Amino acid sequence: MTKGDLVLVEWLDAYSPPASRWMDAEESDETFEEELLIRTVGWIYRLDDAYILLVSSKADDDHVYQGHFGIPRGCIKKVRLLRKAK
């Protein structure tokens, strides 16, 4: 995949329980059994060793971008190519 490709990235987000309170070990174990899988669609702006960097909007000339978003490589479960860059 390269700059300008439209992709769907599935990745695990960091999270904390909705209630910040004391929990016993059993309740703590149940809390951390869940995964928060996120799906993000965007155009690849840059790929590096640590991140996949996406943009959610771009101008026709591909020189103006909006909605910059970086996803750490270690959090990524799957990347699916939706459309190859022109």
C-alpha positions in Angstrom: 0.0 0.0 0.0 1.1 3.5 -0.8 0.2 7.2 -0.2 -3.2 8.0 -1.5 -4.7 4.5 -1.2 -8.1 4.4 0.5 -8.0 1.8 3.3 -10.1 0.4 6.1 -7.9 -0.1 9.2 -9.1 -2.4 12.1 -7.2 -1.6 15.3 -7.4 -2.0 19.0 -7.9 1.1 21.0 -6.7 1.8 24.5 -9.6 2.0 27.0 -10.5 2.2 30.6 -13.6 1.0 32.4 -16.5 3.5 32.3 -16.6 3.7 36.1 -13.5 4.6 38.0 -13.9 2.7 41.2 -12.5 -0.1 43.4 -13.0 -3.6 41.9 -12.1 -7.0 43.2 -9.9 -9.3 41.2 -12.8 -11.2 39.5 -14.4 -8.0 38.3 -11.1 -6.6 37.2 -10.4 -9.7 35.2 -13.8 -9.4 33.5 -13.2 -5.7 32.7 -9.9 -6.4 30.9 -11.2 -9.4 28.9 -13.0 -7.0 26.5 -11.2 -5.6 23.4 -12.3 -2.3 21.8 -11.9 -3.0 18.1 -12.1 0.3 16.0 -12.6 0.6 12.3 -11.3 3.7 10.6 -11.5 4.5 6.9 -9.1 7.0 5.3 -6.5 7.8 2.7 -2.9 6.8 3.5 -0.9 10.0 4.0 2.3 8.3 5.2 3.5 4.9 6.3 6.5 4.6 8.7 7.8 2.0 11.1 5.7 3.2 14.1 2.4 4.5 12.5 0.0 4.4 9.6 -1.0 8.1 9.1 -4.4 8.7 7.5 -6.5 11.7 6.4 -10.2 11.7 6.2 -10.6 14.4 3.6 -8.5 15.8 0.8 -8.8 18.3 -2.0 -8.8 17.2 -5.6 -5.2 18.3 -6.1 -4.0 16.1 -3.3 -2.1 19.1 -1.7 -4.6 20.0 1.0 -5.8 17.6 3.7 -8.0 17.5 6.8 -8.7 15.0 9.5 -5.2 13.8 10.2 -5.1 10.6 12.3 -2.2 8.3 13.3 -2.7 4.7 14.4 0.3 2.9 16.1 1.4 -0.1 14.1 1.3 -2.3 17.3 -2.5 -1.7 17.6 -3.4 -2.6 14.0 -5.1 -6.0 13.5 -5.9 -5.7 9.8 -5.6 -3.2 6.9 -7.9 -3.7 3.9 -7.3 -1.9 0.6 -10.6 -0.3 -0.6 -9.3 1.6 -3.6 -5.8 2.0 -5.1 -4.5 5.6 -5.6 -4.6 7.0 -9.1 
